[in-house]
Amino acid sequence: MKNKELLEEFHSLAEKLDVKIMKGKGDFSGGSCIVNEEKVIVINNMKPIEQRLNIIASCFKDYDLEGLYIVPALRKYINDATRLEL
């Protein structure tokens, strides 16, 4: 699966989990947080797509994904993602 397709699948997964993925530009890597009691994953649009995908995948490691159907390639990407040290 191509990186753009993975990114689209991550956005679909975020909708299922009621998580908002926000894009920004600046001097930050990204990660998950809560804004006004809403779950948010922030990614830096200036970073390479591989880095953005890894950040999103590592954020989804904190969610219970067992009961959800996730495209096998996406599930593998999440499972293989490196845990970020923030």
Order of alpha helices (4+ residues) and beta strands (2+ residues): alpha-beta-beta-beta-alpha-alpha
